[in-house]
Amino acid sequence: MTRRNRLLISLIMMGVIALLVTVTLVPDLIARRTPDLGSFALLHFAGYLFFILMPVEVLIPYYQEAGHSELLLVGLAVGTAFVAQTIDFAIGWAISGDFIHGLIGEERHRKTRATIEKHGVWAIFLFNLFPLSSPILLAVAGMVRFNPRVALPVSLAGLVGKYLLMVFVGASIFG
C-alpha cells in the first residue's frame, strides 16, 4: 500500500470518527445535557471495529462521571465491543487466502499464522485486557483461521476484566 493510500485511509477514518462524535456527543455538550447511553453504545461499537480505531476506553470515565450506572456501562461496553470484535473476526475469516497472499505474501502469512497459533490465546486476552488494538488482532486471528471457539471467549474474558477494572478505578477516583 502506498504512502498516499495510507494517508487517505487515515483521513477517512478521522473523518468518520469526527462525524460520529459530532452527531452523538456534541448536541449533548452544547445543550449541557447528560450524554445518553445510546451515544455511548454507538461510539463504543464503532470504536471496536478494526477499521475505525478510537480510544473508546476514555468514554467510561466520562459517562461514569455523568452519573450512569457502572454496571450498565460495563454491560454496554462489553456487549458492544464483543459484537464488534465478532464482526472483525468474521471479516478476517471471510478474506480469502489468495487475497491475503497477494497482500502480504505467502511466507509472511505462514509466519503470522504460526505466531498466532503459538501466542494467540495470551495475545488476544492481553490485547483485550489493556487498551491495545484488539480489534485488529481479532481480524488477523480470523484471517489465519484461528479457532473462533477459543478466540472469542478469550476476547470476552479480557474485555470483562478491563471494563470491571476501569469502573472500579473510576469509582475510586470519582467517588
C-alpha positions in Angstrom: 0.0 0.0 0.0 1.4 3.4 -1.0 2.0 6.2 1.4 -0.7 8.2 -0.3 -3.3 5.4 0.2 -2.4 5.1 3.9 -2.8 8.8 4.3 -6.1 8.8 2.5 -7.4 5.9 4.7 -6.2 7.7 7.8 -8.0 10.9 6.8 -11.2 9.0 6.1 -11.0 7.2 9.5 -10.5 10.6 11.2 -13.5 12.0 9.3 -15.7 9.0 10.4 -14.6 9.5 14.0 -15.3 13.2 13.9 -18.7 12.6 12.3 -19.6 10.0 15.0 -18.6 12.3 17.8 -20.4 15.3 16.2 -23.7 13.5 15.9 -23.6 11.8 19.2 -21.8 13.8 21.9 -21.7 17.4 20.6 -25.5 18.0 20.8 -25.5 16.9 24.5 -22.4 19.1 25.2 -24.0 22.2 23.5 -27.3 21.7 25.4 -25.4 20.9 28.6 -27.4 17.6 28.9 -26.1 14.4 30.4 -24.9 12.3 27.5 -27.3 9.4 26.8 -26.3 5.7 26.7 -27.3 5.5 23.0 -24.4 7.7 22.1 -22.1 5.6 24.3 -23.2 2.4 22.7 -22.8 3.8 19.1 -19.4 5.3 19.8 -18.2 2.2 21.6 -19.4 -0.2 19.0 -17.8 1.8 16.2 -14.5 2.1 18.1 -14.2 -1.6 18.2 -14.5 -2.1 14.5 -10.9 -2.7 13.3 -11.2 -0.1 10.5 -12.3 2.8 12.8 -9.7 3.0 15.6 -10.7 5.2 18.5 -9.6 5.1 22.1 -13.1 4.3 23.4 -11.9 3.4 26.8 -11.9 7.2 27.6 -15.7 7.1 27.3 -16.1 5.0 30.5 -14.9 7.7 33.0 -16.8 10.4 31.0 -20.1 8.6 31.2 -19.4 7.4 34.7 -18.9 11.0 35.8 -22.1 11.9 34.1 -23.9 9.6 36.6 -24.6 6.5 34.6 -24.6 3.2 36.4 -21.2 1.5 36.4 -22.8 -2.0 35.9 -24.8 -0.7 32.9 -21.7 0.9 31.4 -19.7 -2.4 31.8 -22.5 -4.3 30.2 -22.9 -2.0 27.3 -19.1 -1.7 26.8 -18.5 -5.4 26.9 -21.6 -6.2 24.8 -20.9 -3.6 22.0 -17.1 -4.4 22.0 -17.8 -8.2 21.8 -20.3 -7.8 18.9 -17.9 -5.5 17.0 -15.0 -7.9 17.6 -17.0 -10.9 16.4 -17.7 -8.9 13.2 -13.9 -8.1 13.0 -13.1 -11.8 13.3 -15.8 -12.8 10.7 -14.5 -10.2 8.2 -11.0 -11.6 8.7 -12.3 -15.1 8.3 -14.1 -14.2 5.1 -11.0 -12.8 3.4 -9.6 -15.4 1.0 -6.2 -16.9 1.4 -5.3 -15.8 -2.1 -6.1 -12.2 -1.3 -4.0 -12.4 1.9 -1.1 -14.0 0.0 -1.3 -11.2 -2.6 -1.4 -8.5 0.1 1.4 -9.7 2.5 2.9 -12.7 0.7 2.6 -16.4 1.4 5.7 -16.6 3.7 4.6 -13.7 5.9 1.1 -15.2 6.1 2.5 -18.5 7.2 4.7 -16.9 9.9 1.8 -14.8 11.2 -0.4 -18.0 11.4 2.4 -19.8 13.4 2.8 -16.8 15.7 -1.0 -16.6 16.3 -1.2 -20.3 16.9 1.6 -20.2 19.4 0.7 -17.0 21.3 -2.8 -16.2 20.2 -4.7 -17.0 23.4 -2.5 -14.8 25.6 -2.2 -12.1 22.9 -5.9 -11.9 22.5 -6.5 -11.9 26.2 -3.9 -9.2 27.0 -4.8 -7.0 24.0 -8.4 -7.0 25.3 -7.4 -6.5 28.9 -5.4 -3.4 28.1 -6.2 -0.6 25.8 -4.4 -2.1 22.9 -5.5 -2.7 19.3 -7.6 -5.8 20.0 -9.9 -5.3 17.0 -7.1 -5.6 14.6 -5.7 -8.6 16.4 -9.2 -10.3 16.1 -9.4 -9.5 12.4 -5.9 -11.1 11.9 -6.9 -14.1 14.0 -9.8 -14.5 11.7 -7.6 -14.2 8.6 -5.3 -17.0 9.8 -8.4 -19.1 10.7 -7.7 -19.2 14.5 -10.3 -21.3 16.3 -13.3 -18.9 17.0 -14.4 -21.1 19.9 -11.1 -20.2 21.6 -10.6 -16.6 20.3 -14.0 -15.2 21.1 -14.4 -16.4 24.7 -10.8 -15.3 25.5 -11.6 -11.9 24.0 -14.7 -11.7 26.1 -12.8 -12.5 29.3 -10.3 -9.8 28.6 -13.0 -7.2 27.9 -14.8 -8.1 31.1 -11.6 -7.7 33.1 -10.7 -4.4 31.5 -14.1 -2.8 32.0 -14.6 -4.0 35.5 -11.2 -2.7 36.4 -11.9 0.6 34.7 -15.2 1.2 36.6 -13.6 0.2 39.9 -10.8 2.6 39.4 -13.2 5.3 38.1 -15.4 4.8 41.2 -12.4 5.2 43.4 -11.4 8.4 41.6 -14.8 10.0 41.2 -16.3 8.8 44.5 
